[in-house]
C-alpha cells in the first residue's frame, strides 16, 4: 500500500486526500485480484479502510481524469529527450441490458458486426524510441437516440430524387469544408481537448489513426488542429499522378495525370527493393492525388510478392506531410498498433470488460481507471524489469497477491519474524504464481 500511495502523490494537486486514500485501496485490490474487476471483487482483497462502501463512494465521485492521467504521465513516464507521436482509436466491448449509461449499437471489429455495446475513444501518446503507447484521454462515445433508432429500424428512407445534371449557376465546391459524419463530430471536441493539455509541454506533430479514418473529412479535421495526419487508404483507392503534360491552350488546366496501378509502379518512385524468406518487398513513394481530397498526399505503397507463387499483396499508406520520408510513414503507422496493446491490457487485466456500473459517473470512472492502470502498472513493471526484463503483468499481480497472503499470515503469528527471514518469506510466496520468477531479493515496501 505504501508504494502505491507514494506513486499517487503526483496527482494530489487535482484530487482530495480522501479520494487519494480511496483510490489507493482500489488500485491495491486491482493489483491483487485474479478475477473480474468489479467493486465487490476489489473490496474482497483490500485491507482495513477499503470496504465495499468506501470503494462504491469512490466510483461515484466526479474526477478530472484528463488532468489525473496527464499529470501522472508527465511526472512518472515522460522523457523530454524522446520523440512522441499521437494515436487515436475506438475501443468497443459488449454490454447486456439497457440501463448502462451510453449503451448503444456500435461496430465491433472483433466480432465483425454491430453489437449492443459501449464505445470509448482513446487518444494516446507513443514514445517512438521505446515503442510504447501511453493512453492520455478516454471519452465515452454516446450516440443520439435518433441514431440508435435508425440502426434498429434498418436503412433510412430514400432521399428525394434530384434532376439529372449540374444545377445552373453552380460552381466548384472542392474548397469548401467537408461535411463531417456524426462519428467525427463526436471525436472532434475530444481531439481538441487532448491537444490543449499537450500544448506547451509535449511537442507532437503527427496523429496516426487506422484505415477506418483514411478519408478526406478525417484528414481535414486533423489538419485543422495543426497536426499532420498519417493513415492507411483502401487497397483499391483511386490515386493519380499530378498532370505533367503540356497545356493545350484552352479550357481548364488539367489536374490529374495517369492513374496509379500499384502492381505496375514506375521505377522513378521506387525507394527500396528487398528479398527475404522468398518474399520480395518493394516500397514506392510519390506525391499523389485523389479526387476526394482537395490537396495532394504523400503516398507510400508497400508491395509484397511471393517469388514462388507470384501472389501479390499491397498496402497504401499516406501522410499530409509531403516531406515525410517513407521510412517514417511506415514506422509511425506500425507504431499505431501499440494502442491496441493498451486496449488488450485494459480489458484483460484492469476491468474494462468487467465493470458492472450503470450510472454515468461510475461508468466514466471505471473506464478511465482501466486505462490509468495501464500507465500505473508500467511504472511498477519498470522497477521489476531492471532485474528481470521478462517480468509481466501476471507476475506483478502474483507479487502483490503473495504479499497480501504473507501479511495476513504474519498477523496470526505470536511473534513477528526477523527482517531477513520476513523478506525471504515474501519473496518465496510471491514467486509461487509467477510466470517469470524473480531470483533476486525484492523490496516489499
Order of alpha helices (4+ residues) and beta strands (2+ residues): alpha-alpha-alpha-alpha-alpha-beta-beta-beta-beta-alpha-alpha-beta-alpha-beta-beta-beta-beta-beta-beta-beta-alpha-alpha-alpha-alpha-alpha
